[in-house]
């Protein structure tokens, strides 16, 4: 079986050989093609502009650069600190890119929320917006004069926290954003307005995310009609399914949502509802569940979802699946296990290898097992013939780099690690491991770490480091000659999800 290669594997010697047969004009043509590729790879319309007002001294820098920029940015993310006076500068930036901006995400300090007057100005400057995300707001009308909000007729995706749907006065989010198809909201017992808004947009919603601050509202939402729903995300961790009427109501909700493609259900899911979900929503390609116990029957229902490509299980005890009860699911490509307890790592590995033969991504994040930590990490990830990417995150533990010897799989090319530190007990003699790309975040790192990596992974082509100093990165480059050592200032935890 031939090994899969990527563009990073193309040797420079091959390019030099090709160029040696080209005359000057042909080389100019090659240069023109490469320049065109570079422009396409870094199109400003696809890159996200981040404006961070939390740092002192950034205001003047942004005035010098952004206000004179000619780049047509489409996506803007802005972080606020305690100084809300920066809001005027942000309005200038919004005005500057008003013709091109399609996405705006505002992440203010919770003690300095976005106010209604700012929101009104934003609606005036952002007529072309398709997606708006605001983390924390205070929409009480504290202004002296009348505030006018302009309709956002092009807006399709709206994310509002802190009951932003409950606008004061004559303002109504249903009129300001008439064409919403994706809605992300919080619902509490303080106001009924979010429920009215959900009923209004329900017939056209394709995506719905609800954070239930009051579990009493959960059944009210499940009783509504969402015939076009493709993606759902419910967060209600305190909810408990106590009686048959409640279970039947939630089962009926999924029976009325046969077109669901993605479902994230952090609401203490139970087996009877999961069974109905699997039977009613056969088009699911992504499923994320938080539940107390993932039983053998649960895996049988997972395997009945013939279009399922990604499965994520959270905060659950995973019991041993039954191979005889579960048909092979060839569509599944990715499994993520987050804060789960595994009763038998060997049984689970046998099941994953045989029942999900196309599995290419495995993520183990804060996983607890009943046996030895290192042994079970090895057992869970070995013998997976199609595995290409492995993520192991255990910030409070140390990792033995000998793990790589046991996960030296034919197609595995990328490993992502986040641990306290690494160590090496012994190394295999003459073993040539095939892993080429590693991302590591270690709290404790030194020259021995990189020397051990050189011994264990002689074919390593790219190492991305995070959580260490630039001096550590320089040390890595000196030791791992021939390896592309990269540095990232911050590894966002959610990137592994």
HELIX and SHEET records of a PDB file:
HELIX    1   1 UNK A    7  UNK A    9  5                                   3    
HELIX    2   2 UNK A   12  UNK A   20  1                                   9    
HELIX    3   3 UNK A   24  UNK A   41  1                                  18    
HELIX    4   4 UNK A   58  UNK A   65  1                                   8    
HELIX    5   5 UNK A   66  UNK A   68  5                                   3    
HELIX    6   6 UNK A   84  UNK A   86  5                                   3    
HELIX    7   7 UNK A   87  UNK A   96  1                                  10    
HELIX    8   8 UNK A  116  UNK A  125  1                                  10    
HELIX    9   9 UNK A  173  UNK A  176  1                                   4    
HELIX   10  10 UNK A  193  UNK A  201  1                                   9    
HELIX   11  11 UNK A  202  UNK A  204  5                                   3    
HELIX   12  12 UNK A  215  UNK A  217  5                                   3    
HELIX   13  13 UNK A  218  UNK A  222  1                                   5    
HELIX   14  14 UNK A  244  UNK A  255  1                                  12    
HELIX   15  15 UNK A  271  UNK A  280  1                                  10    
HELIX   16  16 UNK A  296  UNK A  303  1                                   8    
HELIX   17  17 UNK A  323  UNK A  325  5                                   3    
HELIX   18  18 UNK A  345  UNK A  355  1                                  11    
HELIX   19  19 UNK A  373  UNK A  381  1                                   9    
HELIX   20  20 UNK A  403  UNK A  406  1                                   4    
HELIX   21  21 UNK A  447  UNK A  456  1                                  10    
HELIX   22  22 UNK A  470  UNK A  479  1                                  10    
HELIX   23  23 UNK A  493  UNK A  496  5                                   4    
SHEET    1   A18 UNK A  48  UNK A  52  0                                        
SHEET    2   A18 UNK A  75  UNK A  79  1                                        
SHEET    3   A18 UNK A 103  UNK A 107  1                                        
SHEET    4   A18 UNK A 131  UNK A 134  1                                        
SHEET    5   A18 UNK A 157  UNK A 160  1                                        
SHEET    6   A18 UNK A 182  UNK A 187  1                                        
SHEET    7   A18 UNK A 207  UNK A 212  1                                        
SHEET    8   A18 UNK A 231  UNK A 235  1                                        
SHEET    9   A18 UNK A 262  UNK A 266  1                                        
SHEET   10   A18 UNK A 286  UNK A 290  1                                        
SHEET   11   A18 UNK A 310  UNK A 314  1                                        
SHEET   12   A18 UNK A 334  UNK A 338  1                                        
SHEET   13   A18 UNK A 361  UNK A 365  1                                        
SHEET   14   A18 UNK A 389  UNK A 400  1                                        
SHEET   15   A18 UNK A 414  UNK A 423  1                                        
SHEET   16   A18 UNK A 437  UNK A 444  1                                        
SHEET   17   A18 UNK A 462  UNK A 466  1                                        
SHEET   18   A18 UNK A 484  UNK A 488  1                                        
SHEET    1   B 2 UNK A 114  UNK A 115  0                                        
SHEET    2   B 2 UNK A 137  UNK A 138  1                                        
SHEET    1   C 4 UNK A 293  UNK A 294  0                                        
SHEET    2   C 4 UNK A 317  UNK A 318  1                                        
SHEET    3   C 4 UNK A 341  UNK A 342  1                                        
SHEET    4   C 4 UNK A 368  UNK A 369  1                                        
END                                                                             
